[in-house]
Amino acid sequence: MSEQEEKKILGTWQGSLDIGNGMSMPLVFKFAKSQDGKVTGSMQSPAPSQQFIDFDTVTCNTAGNLACGIEKIKGRFEGKLSAKNELSGTWTQAGISHPLNISHTEEYNRQAGHKSLSNRFPTWKRM
């Protein structure tokens, strides 16, 4: 990936993962460049937790494809940067795949059109 394309990936991204039964789970991805020049990142699902989990792997290529994974939750995102400044792809966790589109944003916007799990299940409290 060229440095210019790489810069498009850096920053905060958010979207909602449709998990069925009319519910969606908000997801926030953050990508940065480490001191050794590699792209690193982390993911958060603000509905159940405020904690970010680091991606174990983040790979980008010259075609604008991005793949990142978190081994401890068996999760992986594979997507492509679109002309509309969105990452469009698939979130796979424990063998189950769902389409996921995330948009570049300055910071996480809680009102981005999802039905919060914490509202649907009041026993889920924010940590």
KOLGU-4560 file (N, C-alpha, C; in nm, 3 decimals, padded with zeros to 5 digits):
<recs>
<n_xx: 00.085 n_yy: -00.117 n_zz: 00.000 ca_xx: 00.000 ca_yy: 00.000 ca_zz: 00.000 c_xx: 00.090 c_yy: 00.123 c_zz: 00.000 mol: A seq: 1 type: MET>
<n_xx: 00.058 n_yy: 00.219 n_zz: -00.084 ca_xx: 00.137 ca_yy: 00.341 ca_zz: -00.088 c_xx: 00.114 c_yy: 00.421 c_zz: 00.040 mol: A seq: 2 type: SER>
<n_xx: 00.206 n_yy: 00.512 n_zz: 00.067 ca_xx: 00.195 ca_yy: 00.594 ca_zz: 00.188 c_xx: 00.066 c_yy: 00.677 c_zz: 00.185 mol: A seq: 3 type: GLU>
<n_xx: 00.028 n_yy: 00.726 n_zz: 00.068 ca_xx: -00.095 ca_yy: 00.805 ca_zz: 00.055 c_xx: -00.218 c_yy: 00.719 c_zz: 00.084 mol: A seq: 4 type: GLN>
<n_xx: -00.221 n_yy: 00.597 n_zz: 00.031 ca_xx: -00.332 ca_yy: 00.505 ca_zz: 00.059 c_xx: -00.334 c_yy: 00.466 c_zz: 00.206 mol: A seq: 5 type: GLU>
<n_xx: -00.216 n_yy: 00.444 n_zz: 00.263 ca_xx: -00.204 ca_yy: 00.407 ca_zz: 00.403 c_xx: -00.263 c_yy: 00.515 c_zz: 00.493 mol: A seq: 6 type: GLU>
<n_xx: -00.237 n_yy: 00.641 n_zz: 00.459 ca_xx: -00.290 ca_yy: 00.752 ca_zz: 00.539 c_xx: -00.443 c_yy: 00.752 c_zz: 00.541 mol: A seq: 7 type: LYS>
<n_xx: -00.504 n_yy: 00.703 n_zz: 00.433 ca_xx: -00.651 ca_yy: 00.697 ca_zz: 00.428 c_xx: -00.706 c_yy: 00.597 c_zz: 00.529 mol: A seq: 8 type: LYS>
<n_xx: -00.629 n_yy: 00.495 n_zz: 00.563 ca_xx: -00.671 ca_yy: 00.392 ca_zz: 00.658 c_xx: -00.659 c_yy: 00.442 c_zz: 00.802 mol: A seq: 9 type: ILE>
<n_xx: -00.559 n_yy: 00.525 n_zz: 00.829 ca_xx: -00.532 ca_yy: 00.569 ca_zz: 00.966 c_xx: -00.647 c_yy: 00.650 c_zz: 01.023 mol: A seq: 10 type: LEU>
<n_xx: -00.670 n_yy: 00.634 n_zz: 01.153 ca_xx: -00.774 ca_yy: 00.709 ca_zz: 01.221 c_xx: -00.883 c_yy: 00.620 c_zz: 01.277 mol: A seq: 11 type: GLY>
<n_xx: -00.999 n_yy: 00.680 n_zz: 01.302 ca_xx: -01.112 ca_yy: 00.612 ca_zz: 01.365 c_xx: -01.219 c_yy: 00.580 c_zz: 01.261 mol: A seq: 12 type: THR>
<n_xx: -01.273 n_yy: 00.460 n_zz: 01.271 ca_xx: -01.377 ca_yy: 00.410 ca_zz: 01.181 c_xx: -01.490 c_yy: 00.355 c_zz: 01.266 mol: A seq: 13 type: TRP>
<n_xx: -01.612 n_yy: 00.370 n_zz: 01.221 ca_xx: -01.723 ca_yy: 00.311 ca_zz: 01.295 c_xx: -01.830 c_yy: 00.258 c_zz: 01.201 mol: A seq: 14 type: GLN>
<n_xx: -01.901 n_yy: 00.159 n_zz: 01.253 ca_xx: -02.011 ca_yy: 00.099 ca_zz: 01.180 c_xx: -02.092 c_yy: 00.013 c_zz: 01.274 mol: A seq: 15 type: GLY>
<n_xx: -02.191 n_yy: -00.053 n_zz: 01.221 ca_xx: -02.277 ca_yy: -00.141 ca_zz: 01.302 c_xx: -02.284 c_yy: -00.277 c_zz: 01.237 mol: A seq: 16 type: SER>
<n_xx: -02.267 n_yy: -00.380 n_zz: 01.318 ca_xx: -02.272 ca_yy: -00.517 ca_zz: 01.272 c_xx: -02.412 c_yy: -00.571 c_zz: 01.299 mol: A seq: 17 type: LEU>
<n_xx: -02.484 n_yy: -00.609 n_zz: 01.192 ca_xx: -02.617 ca_yy: -00.666 ca_zz: 01.206 c_xx: -02.602 c_yy: -00.807 c_zz: 01.263 mol: A seq: 18 type: ASP>
<n_xx: -02.655 n_yy: -00.829 n_zz: 01.385 ca_xx: -02.639 ca_yy: -00.960 ca_zz: 01.449 c_xx: -02.770 c_yy: -01.038 c_zz: 01.454 mol: A seq: 19 type: ILE>
<n_xx: -02.870 n_yy: -00.993 n_zz: 01.380 ca_xx: -02.996 ca_yy: -01.066 ca_zz: 01.370 c_xx: -03.100 c_yy: -01.020 c_zz: 01.470 mol: A seq: 20 type: GLY>
<n_xx: -03.223 n_yy: -01.065 n_zz: 01.450 ca_xx: -03.336 ca_yy: -01.030 ca_zz: 01.536 c_xx: -03.354 c_yy: -00.879 c_zz: 01.552 mol: A seq: 21 type: ASN>
<n_xx: -03.322 n_yy: -00.804 n_zz: 01.448 ca_xx: -03.339 ca_yy: -00.659 ca_zz: 01.453 c_xx: -03.236 c_yy: -00.586 c_zz: 01.538 mol: A seq: 22 type: GLY>
<n_xx: -03.132 n_yy: -00.655 n_zz: 01.581 ca_xx: -03.030 ca_yy: -00.592 ca_zz: 01.664 c_xx: -02.901 c_yy: -00.572 c_zz: 01.586 mol: A seq: 23 type: MET>
<n_xx: -02.830 n_yy: -00.470 n_zz: 01.623 ca_xx: -02.698 ca_yy: -00.446 ca_zz: 01.565 c_xx: -02.603 c_yy: -00.409 c_zz: 01.678 mol: A seq: 24 type: SER>
<n_xx: -02.477 n_yy: -00.434 n_zz: 01.655 ca_xx: -02.374 ca_yy: -00.404 ca_zz: 01.753 c_xx: -02.279 c_yy: -00.301 c_zz: 01.694 mol: A seq: 25 type: MET>
<n_xx: -02.265 n_yy: -00.186 n_zz: 01.761 ca_xx: -02.172 ca_yy: -00.086 ca_zz: 01.710 c_xx: -02.028 c_yy: -00.135 c_zz: 01.723 mol: A seq: 26 type: PRO>
<n_xx: -01.947 n_yy: -00.105 n_zz: 01.624 ca_xx: -01.806 ca_yy: -00.138 ca_zz: 01.628 c_xx: -01.725 c_yy: -00.014 c_zz: 01.593 mol: A seq: 27 type: LEU>
<n_xx: -01.615 n_yy: 00.004 n_zz: 01.663 ca_xx: -01.523 ca_yy: 00.114 ca_zz: 01.637 c_xx: -01.385 c_yy: 00.053 c_zz: 01.614 mol: A seq: 28 type: VAL>
<n_xx: -01.322 n_yy: 00.087 n_zz: 01.503 ca_xx: -01.186 ca_yy: 00.044 ca_zz: 01.473 c_xx: -01.098 c_yy: 00.169 c_zz: 01.476 mol: A seq: 29 type: PHE>
<n_xx: -00.978 n_yy: 00.154 n_zz: 01.528 ca_xx: -00.880 ca_yy: 00.264 ca_zz: 01.525 c_xx: -00.750 c_yy: 00.209 c_zz: 01.468 mol: A seq: 30 type: LYS>
<n_xx: -00.694 n_yy: 00.283 n_zz: 01.370 ca_xx: -00.569 ca_yy: 00.243 ca_zz: 01.308 c_xx: -00.467 c_yy: 00.356 c_zz: 01.322 mol: A seq: 31 type: PHE>
<n_xx: -00.343 n_yy: 00.319 n_zz: 01.350 ca_xx: -00.234 ca_yy: 00.416 ca_zz: 01.365 c_xx: -00.108 c_yy: 00.354 c_zz: 01.306 mol: A seq: 32 type: ALA>
<n_xx: -00.005 n_yy: 00.435 n_zz: 01.295 ca_xx: 00.124 ca_yy: 00.386 ca_zz: 01.246 c_xx: 00.218 c_yy: 00.377 c_zz: 01.366 mol: A seq: 33 type: LYS>
<n_xx: 00.280 n_yy: 00.261 n_zz: 01.384 ca_xx: 00.372 ca_yy: 00.241 ca_zz: 01.496 c_xx: 00.507 c_yy: 00.306 c_zz: 01.466 mol: A seq: 34 type: SER>
<n_xx: 00.593 n_yy: 00.309 n_zz: 01.566 ca_xx: 00.725 ca_yy: 00.370 ca_zz: 01.548 c_xx: 00.809 c_yy: 00.297 c_zz: 01.444 mol: A seq: 35 type: GLN>
<n_xx: 00.782 n_yy: 00.167 n_zz: 01.426 ca_xx: 00.859 ca_yy: 00.093 ca_zz: 01.325 c_xx: 00.795 c_yy: 00.100 c_zz: 01.185 mol: A seq: 36 type: ASP>
<n_xx: 00.691 n_yy: 00.185 n_zz: 01.171 ca_xx: 00.632 ca_yy: 00.211 ca_zz: 01.040 c_xx: 00.519 c_yy: 00.118 c_zz: 00.999 mol: A seq: 37 type: GLY>
<n_xx: 00.480 n_yy: 00.025 n_zz: 01.087 ca_xx: 00.372 ca_yy: -00.068 ca_zz: 01.054 c_xx: 00.238 c_yy: -00.010 c_zz: 01.098 mol: A seq: 38 type: LYS>
<n_xx: 00.132 n_yy: -00.048 n_zz: 01.025 ca_xx: -00.002 ca_yy: -00.008 ca_zz: 01.064 c_xx: -00.048 c_yy: -00.103 c_zz: 01.176 mol: A seq: 39 type: VAL>
<n_xx: -00.096 n_yy: -00.045 n_zz: 01.285 ca_xx: -00.150 ca_yy: -00.122 ca_zz: 01.397 c_xx: -00.293 c_yy: -00.077 c_zz: 01.419 mol: A seq: 40 type: THR>
<n_xx: -00.367 n_yy: -00.150 n_zz: 01.501 ca_xx: -00.504 ca_yy: -00.110 ca_zz: 01.525 c_xx: -00.565 c_yy: -00.178 c_zz: 01.645 mol: A seq: 41 type: GLY>
<n_xx: -00.685 n_yy: -00.132 n_zz: 01.676 ca_xx: -00.763 ca_yy: -00.189 ca_zz: 01.785 c_xx: -00.910 c_yy: -00.175 c_zz: 01.752 mol: A seq: 42 type: SER>
<n_xx: -00.991 n_yy: -00.252 n_zz: 01.824 ca_xx: -01.135 ca_yy: -00.255 ca_zz: 01.800 c_xx: -01.208 c_yy: -00.243 c_zz: 01.932 mol: A seq: 43 type: MET>
<n_xx: -01.324 n_yy: -00.180 n_zz: 01.928 ca_xx: -01.409 ca_yy: -00.167 ca_zz: 02.045 c_xx: -01.553 c_yy: -00.192 c_zz: 02.002 mol: A seq: 44 type: GLN>
<n_xx: -01.628 n_yy: -00.255 n_zz: 02.091 ca_xx: -01.772 ca_yy: -00.264 ca_zz: 02.074 c_xx: -01.834 c_yy: -00.189 c_zz: 02.191 mol: A seq: 45 type: SER>
<n_xx: -01.870 n_yy: -00.061 n_zz: 02.169 ca_xx: -01.913 ca_yy: 00.024 ca_zz: 02.279 c_xx: -02.042 c_yy: -00.018 c_zz: 02.350 mol: A seq: 46 type: PRO>
<n_xx: -02.124 n_yy: -00.104 n_zz: 02.288 ca_xx: -02.248 ca_yy: -00.145 ca_zz: 02.355 c_xx: -02.218 c_yy: -00.221 c_zz: 02.484 mol: A seq: 47 type: ALA>
<n_xx: -02.138 n_yy: -00.328 n_zz: 02.479 ca_xx: -02.111 ca_yy: -00.399 ca_zz: 02.603 c_xx: -01.987 c_yy: -00.351 c_zz: 02.678 mol: A seq: 48 type: PRO>
<n_xx: -01.893 n_yy: -00.277 n_zz: 02.614 ca_xx: -01.767 ca_yy: -00.246 ca_zz: 02.679 c_xx: -01.703 c_yy: -00.121 c_zz: 02.622 mol: A seq: 49 type: SER>
<n_xx: -01.630 n_yy: -00.050 n_zz: 02.705 ca_xx: -01.552 ca_yy: 00.066 ca_zz: 02.661 c_xx: -01.409 c_yy: 00.027 c_zz: 02.630 mol: A seq: 50 type: GLN>
<n_xx: -01.373 n_yy: -00.098 n_zz: 02.650 ca_xx: -01.236 ca_yy: -00.145 ca_zz: 02.633 c_xx: -01.204 c_yy: -00.171 c_zz: 02.486 mol: A seq: 51 type: GLN>
<n_xx: -01.088 n_yy: -00.123 n_zz: 02.443 ca_xx: -01.038 ca_yy: -00.154 ca_zz: 02.310 c_xx: -00.953 c_yy: -00.280 c_zz: 02.317 mol: A seq: 52 type: PHE>
<n_xx: -00.961 n_yy: -00.363 n_zz: 02.214 ca_xx: -00.881 ca_yy: -00.484 ca_zz: 02.203 c_xx: -00.789 c_yy: -00.466 c_zz: 02.083 mol: A seq: 53 type: ILE>
<n_xx: -00.659 n_yy: -00.487 n_zz: 02.103 ca_xx: -00.562 ca_yy: -00.471 ca_zz: 01.995 c_xx: -00.577 c_yy: -00.581 c_zz: 01.891 mol: A seq: 54 type: ASP>
<n_xx: -00.564 n_yy: -00.543 n_zz: 01.765 ca_xx: -00.557 ca_yy: -00.642 ca_zz: 01.658 c_xx: -00.420 c_yy: -00.709 c_zz: 01.668 mol: A seq: 55 type: PHE>
<n_xx: -00.418 n_yy: -00.840 n_zz: 01.652 ca_xx: -00.291 ca_yy: -00.913 ca_zz: 01.648 c_xx: -00.222 c_yy: -00.892 c_zz: 01.514 mol: A seq: 56 type: ASP>
<n_xx: -00.302 n_yy: -00.880 n_zz: 01.409 ca_xx: -00.247 ca_yy: -00.858 ca_zz: 01.275 c_xx: -00.326 c_yy: -00.750 c_zz: 01.204 mol: A seq: 57 type: THR>
<n_xx: -00.256 n_yy: -00.668 n_zz: 01.128 ca_xx: -00.317 ca_yy: -00.570 ca_zz: 01.038 c_xx: -00.234 c_yy: -00.574 c_zz: 00.910 mol: A seq: 58 type: VAL>
<n_xx: -00.299 n_yy: -00.607 n_zz: 00.799 ca_xx: -00.228 ca_yy: -00.608 ca_zz: 00.671 c_xx: -00.305 c_yy: -00.525 c_zz: 00.570 mol: A seq: 59 type: THR>
<n_xx: -00.231 n_yy: -00.451 n_zz: 00.490 ca_xx: -00.287 ca_yy: -00.367 ca_zz: 00.384 c_xx: -00.209 c_yy: -00.397 c_zz: 00.256 mol: A seq: 60 type: CYS>
<n_xx: -00.275 n_yy: -00.381 n_zz: 00.142 ca_xx: -00.201 ca_yy: -00.399 ca_zz: 00.017 c_xx: -00.228 c_yy: -00.282 c_zz: -00.077 mol: A seq: 61 type: ASN>
<n_xx: -00.161 n_yy: -00.282 n_zz: -00.190 ca_xx: -00.170 ca_yy: -00.170 ca_zz: -00.284 c_xx: -00.306 c_yy: -00.156 c_zz: -00.349 mol: A seq: 62 type: THR>
<n_xx: -00.389 n_yy: -00.260 n_zz: -00.344 ca_xx: -00.522 ca_yy: -00.254 ca_zz: -00.403 c_xx: -00.625 c_yy: -00.194 c_zz: -00.307 mol: A seq: 63 type: ALA>
<n_xx: -00.581 n_yy: -00.152 n_zz: -00.187 ca_xx: -00.673 ca_yy: -00.094 ca_zz: -00.090 c_xx: -00.743 c_yy: -00.197 c_zz: -00.003 mol: A seq: 64 type: GLY>
<n_xx: -00.693 n_yy: -00.320 n_zz: -00.005 ca_xx: -00.750 ca_yy: -00.425 ca_zz: 00.079 c_xx: -00.690 c_yy: -00.418 c_zz: 00.218 mol: A seq: 65 type: ASN>
<n_xx: -00.773 n_yy: -00.444 n_zz: 00.318 ca_xx: -00.731 ca_yy: -00.443 ca_zz: 00.457 c_xx: -00.780 c_yy: -00.570 c_zz: 00.523 mol: A seq: 66 type: LEU>
<n_xx: -00.694 n_yy: -00.632 n_zz: 00.602 ca_xx: -00.734 ca_yy: -00.748 ca_zz: 00.681 c_xx: -00.676 c_yy: -00.729 c_zz: 00.820 mol: A seq: 67 type: ALA>
<n_xx: -00.757 n_yy: -00.757 n_zz: 00.922 ca_xx: -00.709 ca_yy: -00.745 ca_zz: 01.059 c_xx: -00.779 c_yy: -00.849 c_zz: 01.145 mol: A seq: 68 type: CYS>
<n_xx: -00.708 n_yy: -00.901 n_zz: 01.245 ca_xx: -00.766 ca_yy: -01.007 ca_zz: 01.324 c_xx: -00.727 c_yy: -01.000 c_zz: 01.470 mol: A seq: 69 type: GLY>
<n_xx: -00.814 n_yy: -01.056 n_zz: 01.553 ca_xx: -00.792 ca_yy: -01.065 ca_zz: 01.698 c_xx: -00.809 c_yy: -01.212 c_zz: 01.735 mol: A seq: 70 type: ILE>
<n_xx: -00.699 n_yy: -01.276 n_zz: 01.767 ca_xx: -00.701 ca_yy: -01.419 ca_zz: 01.793 c_xx: -00.786 c_yy: -01.455 c_zz: 01.915 mol: A seq: 71 type: GLU>
<n_xx: -00.777 n_yy: -01.379 n_zz: 02.024 ca_xx: -00.846 ca_yy: -01.421 ca_zz: 02.147 c_xx: -00.998 c_yy: -01.420 c_zz: 02.138 mol: A seq: 72 type: LYS>
<n_xx: -01.054 n_yy: -01.348 n_zz: 02.039 ca_xx: -01.199 ca_yy: -01.354 ca_zz: 02.020 c_xx: -01.234 c_yy: -01.424 c_zz: 01.889 mol: A seq: 73 type: ILE>
<n_xx: -01.131 n_yy: -01.479 n_zz: 01.823 ca_xx: -01.149 ca_yy: -01.549 ca_zz: 01.695 c_xx: -01.222 c_yy: -01.461 c_zz: 01.593 mol: A seq: 74 type: LYS>
<n_xx: -01.184 n_yy: -01.332 n_zz: 01.590 ca_xx: -01.249 ca_yy: -01.238 ca_zz: 01.500 c_xx: -01.155 c_yy: -01.186 c_zz: 01.393 mol: A seq: 75 type: GLY>
<n_xx: -01.211 n_yy: -01.158 n_zz: 01.276 ca_xx: -01.131 ca_yy: -01.109 ca_zz: 01.164 c_xx: -01.219 c_yy: -01.023 c_zz: 01.073 mol: A seq: 76 type: ARG>
<n_xx: -01.162 n_yy: -00.911 n_zz: 01.030 ca_xx: -01.227 ca_yy: -00.825 ca_zz: 00.932 c_xx: -01.143 c_yy: -00.828 c_zz: 00.806 mol: A seq: 77 type: PHE>
<n_xx: -01.210 n_yy: -00.844 n_zz: 00.692 ca_xx: -01.146 ca_yy: -00.832 ca_zz: 00.562 c_xx: -01.230 c_yy: -00.739 c_zz: 00.477 mol: A seq: 78 type: GLU>
<n_xx: -01.169 n_yy: -00.631 n_zz: 00.431 ca_xx: -01.245 ca_yy: -00.534 ca_zz: 00.354 c_xx: -01.160 c_yy: -00.458 c_zz: 00.255 mol: A seq: 79 type: GLY>
<n_xx: -01.226 n_yy: -00.370 n_zz: 00.183 ca_xx: -01.160 ca_yy: -00.290 ca_zz: 00.081 c_xx: -01.203 c_yy: -00.145 c_zz: 00.097 mol: A seq: 80 type: LYS>
<n_xx: -01.107 n_yy: -00.057 n_zz: 00.082 ca_xx: -01.133 ca_yy: 00.087 ca_zz: 00.090 c_xx: -01.205 c_yy: 00.131 c_zz: -00.037 mol: A seq: 81 type: LEU>
<n_xx: -01.322 n_yy: 00.192 n_zz: -00.020 ca_xx: -01.401 ca_yy: 00.236 ca_zz: -00.136 c_xx: -01.372 c_yy: 00.382 c_zz: -00.167 mol: A seq: 82 type: SER>
<n_xx: -01.421 n_yy: 00.425 n_zz: -00.282 ca_xx: -01.406 ca_yy: 00.565 ca_zz: -00.323 c_xx: -01.484 c_yy: 00.659 c_zz: -00.230 mol: A seq: 83 type: ALA>
<n_xx: -01.584 n_yy: 00.604 n_zz: -00.159 ca_xx: -01.665 ca_yy: 00.684 ca_zz: -00.066 c_xx: -01.602 c_yy: 00.692 c_zz: 00.073 mol: A seq: 84 type: LYS>
<n_xx: -01.474 n_yy: 00.653 n_zz: 00.083 ca_xx: -01.401 ca_yy: 00.654 ca_zz: 00.209 c_xx: -01.466 c_yy: 00.563 c_zz: 00.313 mol: A seq: 85 type: ASN>
<n_xx: -01.509 n_yy: 00.447 n_zz: 00.269 ca_xx: -01.563 ca_yy: 00.344 ca_zz: 00.357 c_xx: -01.479 c_yy: 00.218 c_zz: 00.341 mol: A seq: 86 type: GLU>
<n_xx: -01.473 n_yy: 00.141 n_zz: 00.447 ca_xx: -01.416 ca_yy: 00.008 ca_zz: 00.440 c_xx: -01.534 c_yy: -00.088 c_zz: 00.434 mol: A seq: 87 type: LEU>
<n_xx: -01.546 n_yy: -00.158 n_zz: 00.323 ca_xx: -01.658 ca_yy: -00.250 ca_zz: 00.302 c_xx: -01.604 c_yy: -00.392 c_zz: 00.298 mol: A seq: 88 type: SER>
<n_xx: -01.663 n_yy: -00.478 n_zz: 00.381 ca_xx: -01.613 ca_yy: -00.614 ca_zz: 00.383 c_xx: -01.694 c_yy: -00.706 c_zz: 00.471 mol: A seq: 89 type: GLY>
<n_xx: -01.624 n_yy: -00.798 n_zz: 00.535 ca_xx: -01.687 ca_yy: -00.903 ca_zz: 00.613 c_xx: -01.619 c_yy: -00.917 c_zz: 00.749 mol: A seq: 90 type: THR>
<n_xx: -01.700 n_yy: -00.924 n_zz: 00.853 ca_xx: -01.652 ca_yy: -00.956 ca_zz: 00.988 c_xx: -01.684 c_yy: -01.104 c_zz: 01.010 mol: A seq: 91 type: TRP>
<n_xx: -01.583 n_yy: -01.181 n_zz: 01.046 ca_xx: -01.600 ca_yy: -01.324 ca_zz: 01.074 c_xx: -01.555 c_yy: -01.349 c_zz: 01.217 mol: A seq: 92 type: THR>
<n_xx: -01.641 n_yy: -01.414 n_zz: 01.293 ca_xx: -01.605 ca_yy: -01.448 ca_zz: 01.430 c_xx: -01.654 c_yy: -01.588 c_zz: 01.460 mol: A seq: 93 type: GLN>
<n_xx: -01.561 n_yy: -01.672 n_zz: 01.505 ca_xx: -01.592 ca_yy: -01.812 ca_zz: 01.537 c_xx: -01.662 c_yy: -01.882 c_zz: 01.420 mol: A seq: 94 type: ALA>
<n_xx: -01.618 n_yy: -01.851 n_zz: 01.298 ca_xx: -01.672 ca_yy: -01.918 ca_zz: 01.180 c_xx: -01.801 c_yy: -01.860 c_zz: 01.124 mol: A seq: 95 type: GLY>
<n_xx: -01.856 n_yy: -01.758 n_zz: 01.187 ca_xx: -01.980 ca_yy: -01.695 ca_zz: 01.139 c_xx: -01.945 c_yy: -01.560 c_zz: 01.077 mol: A seq: 96 type: ILE>
<n_xx: -01.989 n_yy: -01.539 n_zz: 00.953 ca_xx: -01.955 ca_yy: -01.416 ca_zz: 00.881 c_xx: -02.076 c_yy: -01.326 c_zz: 00.864 mol: A seq: 97 type: SER>
<n_xx: -02.051 n_yy: -01.195 n_zz: 00.873 ca_xx: -02.153 ca_yy: -01.092 ca_zz: 00.853 c_xx: -02.092 c_yy: -00.979 c_zz: 00.771 mol: A seq: 98 type: HIS>
<n_xx: -02.170 n_yy: -00.918 n_zz: 00.680 ca_xx: -02.119 ca_yy: -00.800 ca_zz: 00.609 c_xx: -02.097 c_yy: -00.687 c_zz: 00.709 mol: A seq: 99 type: PRO>
<n_xx: -01.992 n_yy: -00.610 n_zz: 00.688 ca_xx: -01.963 ca_yy: -00.496 ca_zz: 00.774 c_xx: -01.906 c_yy: -00.383 c_zz: 00.690 mol: A seq: 100 type: LEU>
<n_xx: -01.969 n_yy: -00.268 n_zz: 00.699 ca_xx: -01.921 ca_yy: -00.146 ca_zz: 00.635 c_xx: -01.894 c_yy: -00.045 c_zz: 00.745 mol: A seq: 101 type: ASN>
<n_xx: -01.773 n_yy: 00.010 n_zz: 00.745 ca_xx: -01.738 ca_yy: 00.109 ca_zz: 00.845 c_xx: -01.691 c_yy: 00.236 c_zz: 00.776 mol: A seq: 102 type: ILE>
<n_xx: -01.723 n_yy: 00.348 n_zz: 00.837 ca_xx: -01.693 ca_yy: 00.478 ca_zz: 00.778 c_xx: -01.590 c_yy: 00.552 c_zz: 00.862 mol: A seq: 103 type: SER>
<n_xx: -01.507 n_yy: 00.628 n_zz: 00.794 ca_xx: -01.407 ca_yy: 00.710 ca_zz: 00.863 c_xx: -01.478 c_yy: 00.822 c_zz: 00.939 mol: A seq: 104 type: HIS>
<n_xx: -01.437 n_yy: 00.847 n_zz: 01.062 ca_xx: -01.500 ca_yy: 00.949 ca_zz: 01.144 c_xx: -01.396 c_yy: 01.014 c_zz: 01.233 mol: A seq: 105 type: THR>
<n_xx: -01.424 n_yy: 01.132 n_zz: 01.283 ca_xx: -01.332 ca_yy: 01.199 ca_zz: 01.374 c_xx: -01.328 c_yy: 01.129 c_zz: 01.509 mol: A seq: 106 type: GLU>
<n_xx: -01.445 n_yy: 01.084 n_zz: 01.556 ca_xx: -01.456 ca_yy: 01.011 ca_zz: 01.682 c_xx: -01.585 c_yy: 00.932 c_zz: 01.682 mol: A seq: 107 type: GLU>
<n_xx: -01.597 n_yy: 00.837 n_zz: 01.772 ca_xx: -01.715 ca_yy: 00.753 ca_zz: 01.778 c_xx: -01.841 c_yy: 00.836 c_zz: 01.804 mol: A seq: 108 type: TYR>
<n_xx: -01.943 n_yy: 00.813 n_zz: 01.722 ca_xx: -02.072 ca_yy: 00.882 ca_zz: 01.736 c_xx: -02.175 c_yy: 00.779 c_zz: 01.780 mol: A seq: 109 type: ASN>
<n_xx: -02.218 n_yy: 00.786 n_zz: 01.904 ca_xx: -02.311 ca_yy: 00.690 ca_zz: 01.961 c_xx: -02.445 c_yy: 00.688 c_zz: 01.886 mol: A seq: 110 type: ARG>
<n_xx: -02.483 n_yy: 00.795 n_zz: 01.823 ca_xx: -02.613 ca_yy: 00.805 ca_zz: 01.757 c_xx: -02.606 c_yy: 00.765 c_zz: 01.610 mol: A seq: 111 type: GLN>
<n_xx: -02.518 n_yy: 00.673 n_zz: 01.574 ca_xx: -02.498 ca_yy: 00.640 ca_zz: 01.433 c_xx: -02.597 c_yy: 00.536 c_zz: 01.380 mol: A seq: 112 type: ALA>
<n_xx: -02.716 n_yy: 00.530 n_zz: 01.435 ca_xx: -02.820 ca_yy: 00.449 ca_zz: 01.375 c_xx: -02.819 c_yy: 00.303 c_zz: 01.409 mol: A seq: 113 type: GLY>
<n_xx: -02.781 n_yy: 00.267 n_zz: 01.528 ca_xx: -02.788 ca_yy: 00.127 ca_zz: 01.567 c_xx: -02.882 c_yy: 00.111 c_zz: 01.685 mol: A seq: 114 type: HIS>
<n_xx: -02.934 n_yy: -00.009 n_zz: 01.701 ca_xx: -03.016 ca_yy: -00.041 ca_zz: 01.817 c_xx: -02.922 c_yy: -00.104 c_zz: 01.919 mol: A seq: 115 type: LYS>
<n_xx: -02.895 n_yy: -00.031 n_zz: 02.024 ca_xx: -02.796 ca_yy: -00.073 ca_zz: 02.122 c_xx: -02.838 c_yy: -00.198 c_zz: 02.197 mol: A seq: 116 type: SER>
<n_xx: -02.743 n_yy: -00.289 n_zz: 02.212 ca_xx: -02.769 ca_yy: -00.408 ca_zz: 02.293 c_xx: -02.794 c_yy: -00.372 c_zz: 02.438 mol: A seq: 117 type: LEU>
<n_xx: -02.725 n_yy: -00.270 n_zz: 02.489 ca_xx: -02.743 ca_yy: -00.233 ca_zz: 02.629 c_xx: -02.883 c_yy: -00.176 c_zz: 02.654 mol: A seq: 118 type: SER>
<n_xx: -02.946 n_yy: -00.117 n_zz: 02.552 ca_xx: -03.084 ca_yy: -00.070 ca_zz: 02.567 c_xx: -03.181 c_yy: -00.186 c_zz: 02.559 mol: A seq: 119 type: ASN>
<n_xx: -03.151 n_yy: -00.284 n_zz: 02.475 ca_xx: -03.238 ca_yy: -00.399 ca_zz: 02.456 c_xx: -03.233 c_yy: -00.495 c_zz: 02.573 mol: A seq: 120 type: ARG>
<n_xx: -03.114 n_yy: -00.507 n_zz: 02.634 ca_xx: -03.092 ca_yy: -00.594 ca_zz: 02.748 c_xx: -03.041 c_yy: -00.509 c_zz: 02.863 mol: A seq: 121 type: PHE>
<n_xx: -03.130 n_yy: -00.456 n_zz: 02.949 ca_xx: -03.089 ca_yy: -00.360 ca_zz: 03.051 c_xx: -02.988 c_yy: -00.414 c_zz: 03.151 mol: A seq: 122 type: PRO>
<n_xx: -02.973 n_yy: -00.546 n_zz: 03.162 ca_xx: -02.875 ca_yy: -00.599 ca_zz: 03.256 c_xx: -02.733 c_yy: -00.582 c_zz: 03.206 mol: A seq: 123 type: THR>
<n_xx: -02.716 n_yy: -00.549 n_zz: 03.076 ca_xx: -02.583 ca_yy: -00.522 ca_zz: 03.022 c_xx: -02.548 c_yy: -00.379 c_zz: 03.058 mol: A seq: 124 type: TRP>
<n_xx: -02.458 n_yy: -00.362 n_zz: 03.147 ca_xx: -02.419 ca_yy: -00.228 ca_zz: 03.191 c_xx: -02.286 c_yy: -00.192 c_zz: 03.130 mol: A seq: 125 type: LYS>
<n_xx: -02.267 n_yy: -00.065 n_zz: 03.106 ca_xx: -02.139 ca_yy: -00.015 ca_zz: 03.053 c_xx: -02.034 c_yy: -00.029 c_zz: 03.163 mol: A seq: 126 type: ARG>
<n_xx: -01.918 n_yy: -00.071 n_zz: 03.125 ca_xx: -01.810 ca_yy: -00.088 ca_zz: 03.222 c_xx: -01.732 c_yy: 00.040 c_zz: 03.236 mol: A seq: 127 type: MET>
</recs>
